[in-house]
Amino acid sequence: MSLLMAIILTILKLLTMKKNSKITSNLKSKEIVDKALKNSNEDQLDLYQAIFGGKASADCPVVAVSSNASRASGYDKQIDPTFLLAAPMDPSGPSEPASDTTKG
Amino acid sequence: MYKVTSFVLKIVSRCNLNCSYCYMYNLGDQTYLKQPKFMSLETMQFFADRLKSYCADSNTTHVQIVFHGGEPLMAKPEYFEKCVAIFRNTAPEIGFYFTVQTNGVTLDQNWFDLFKRLQITIGISIDGPEKYHDTYRVFHNGKGSYNLVAEAIKLGRKNYLAGLLMVVNIGIPVEELYAEMKTLGVNNLNLLLPDGHYDLPPPNMDIGKLSDKNYTPYADWFIALYKIWKQDKTRPKIYLFETLVKIIMGQKEIGNQLVGRRTNGTLVLESDGSIEVVDSLRACFEGITRNEINVHTNQIEDIFEDDTFQLFYRAHDKVAEQCLNCPVYDVCGGGFLGQRYSEENGFNNPTIYCQDMVRLITFIQNDILSSLPAATVTELDIEPLVYEEIIASFDEPNEIKIDPEVEKVLVSFKKELQV
């Protein structure tokens, strides 16, 4: 492999490694996004505000809000949402906590 | 300890439709022919007893019961009343979330009234606008089922309909599909990727083009739909998209069999009482879900010793080495287990939708970032993912090596090692 090719590959790898598929990975970044969702009137944020409950209070972390969240809270949130289809409840939640191995 | 909280009950093993892509009847497995047509109430009682015991031992307080088939509405209304009574009388301490998944062709007001009274939520399967739906979802005489399904959906708007389930058909123009959903008044839609793997490619996927790094037919379709959906201020909920957004946004402990890193806590109860792993895996090869475990003679926990169950349960952890090194692994979770299969490597492959998932995930991540105020993105110190960079990285040596024990399990399902 030529030196030039090795350098290009190394740069490419570094570029890829510093990127993260997840936008918020800690409490601080969640607060930053919460703040933007709460305060922005940007039309293009409408979808994401809708998914995350719109302009929620500042102490509400980035969590989904469904039309039937109170009912969902009655469950231990370990059900398989594949079979919920689009049932009117928020089926989020793990069977077991999942580890985060995203390269950062 | 494995934690299973969703149970899919094959209360009817036959169907009044004959969908061309159905994993039950038209993809690689004929197991259903050996099943009784209906699950007996005796079997249901055995299952309820086992469930009560399992929940007590595993400290499980709530479970999901999915009445499934075949076509579950081929059973009589009284059957559902008796089933629900069995569960509630046998285990009053358990919180049950009942749902029924139907093709909708016989779903009328009487059924809606019954399910409302029994607190069973309803999901209907549809394949899109009439001309597409009726290409695949046909009766055994070849006649299309669209009109009956559309009628049921319209009836469901003022009844107890939870939402629609659709296996994606990328042959449908997204504008046409979206207009159809709006016309039908759909509030909740879930999209599933068609079953398929390296030896049985999904519809509209040319396996010969997979080496083309820009070949992403499913992602292209999803992205076009996503753009329309985003612009619509009265949009329905689309579960797949919302799940991906939530994971990308950093919400933990979310996902399902298709995406994310959760464990797969789902079991299937066949009509004869057999306890098996989800039946959509049958598209891989004949008998993959088969075992000797039955509620008449076994506890639910006995399936925890089953190799296929163990792999399926942790399918999003037990992935090919390429996935371990992929920047979007935590979002896609390696994809649905069945879609990773090849006779040559068993499950030691990325999903056949790998490029599509990378393309879709990078698109959504980029869209979120471009939608957020610039100052917020700067503060987050996050860079947009680049599809081409990720795909190119697959050709580089992997930094993270697969656990040899995991690799051994994954390849143990390849054809030459099948018992």
Interface residues (C-beta under 8 A of the other chain):
Chain A: L9 L12 K13 L15 T16 M17 K18 K19 N20 S21 K22 I23 T24 S25 S29 K30 I32 V33 K35 A36 S40 E42 Q44 L45 D46 L47 Y48 A50 I51 F52 V62 V63 A64 G74 Y75 D76 Q78 I79 D80 P81 T82 F83 L84 L85 A86 A87 P88 S92 G93 P94 S95 E96 P97 A98 S99 D100 T101 T102 K103
Chain B: K3 V4 T5 S6 V8 T60 T61 H62 V63 Q64 V66 H68 G95 Y97 T99 Q101 T121 G123 A162 G163 L164 L165 N187 N188 L189 N190 L192 W229 K230 K233 R235 P236 K237 I238 Y239 E242 T243 V245 K246 I247 I248 M249 G250 Q251 K252 E253 I254 G255 N256 Q257 L258 G260 R261 R262 T263 N264 G265 T266 Y313 H316 D317 L324 N325 P327 V328 Y329 D330 V331 I361 Q365 I368 L369 S370 S371 L372 P373 T376 E379 L380 I382 E383 P384 L385 V386 E389 I390 A392 S393 E396
